[in-house]
Amino acid sequence: MNRPYKKNKNMKKLLLSLSASFVLANGFAQTNCADLFISEIDEGSYNNKALEVYNPTSSPISLSNYRLVRYSNGNAAFDPIYATVLSGTVAPYGTYVFVLDKRIPGATGQDTIVFDALRALADTFLCPDYTTNPMLYFNGNDAMTLDKFNGTGYDQIDIFGKIGEDPGAAWTDAPPGYTAADGGAYWTKDHSLIRKASIEHGVTLNPSVFNATIEWDSLSMNDWSHLRAHTCACFTGISENQVPQVSVFPNPVSNGKVTIQANANIIHVEIYNVLGELVGTVNNGKMERTMNLSISGLKPGAYMIRAYYADSSIGSGKILVE
């Protein structure tokens, strides 16, 4: 994972202050931890495309007032064919994963099936037909936005990339323009992009220069190890240090039994439904890093797991019950 150097706390506060002043002067300010934002973009091989949104609040958020929009190859104008109104509910401090709807075995060319591992991580599938809606067929040079309905129209509450700029093959890690023409390593093409844990709200102003390295970590292509759970400073149980991650297997669950693993001792685990309602708590009597859960009483669907560790940190993950 590519990460910049770690700033000291005083420098961080200064940068946050300057950033807030800039937003107020040039666009509407986004309140920290108040609304959905994009937490992961997966630009994988073939049709392995996914996008994750994160809910940084303590309440469930319905997706019915939100849409995703793609601005393809430097296009600056909104085109409704590249927009998709969303549905579903994002649990408190949870994620919602959209995967390109290519699920026909044996399909070739433009319809090549999405890999099994990525299909298993989807909360929903979008855009099965490119000619009807090509929103989720993004590449490393496409800007993406998450928009929210304000009663009369839509506000852009998060912007990925720079709308109206075609960076070439990808945005990169090299100045001055951070585009392929400037050289450097590709940051957005053939990579999984993870929003940094320090980011607490979306980008609401189209940047003059898009430097993806500021807010995004760039992982290798088809690395979905972070999908369906996001680490964010908005969750008060999370410190600035790296949080022990939760591994869940098998996932999806079909036999009512699941194993939870972490790199810290687990005290107990809470299970939430998509409405953010607590549906179960299981104590870890052995206080070890592995727990075996029986969830045969859960109805089919998606659930969020929140694991509480002996070092006072908290991790999260998702399970899909078949």
Summary of the structure (lengths in Angstrom):
residues: 322
radius of gyration: 19.6
end to end distance: 32.4
largest distance: 57.7
contacts: 1009
relative contact order: 0.15
helix: 11%
strand: 33%
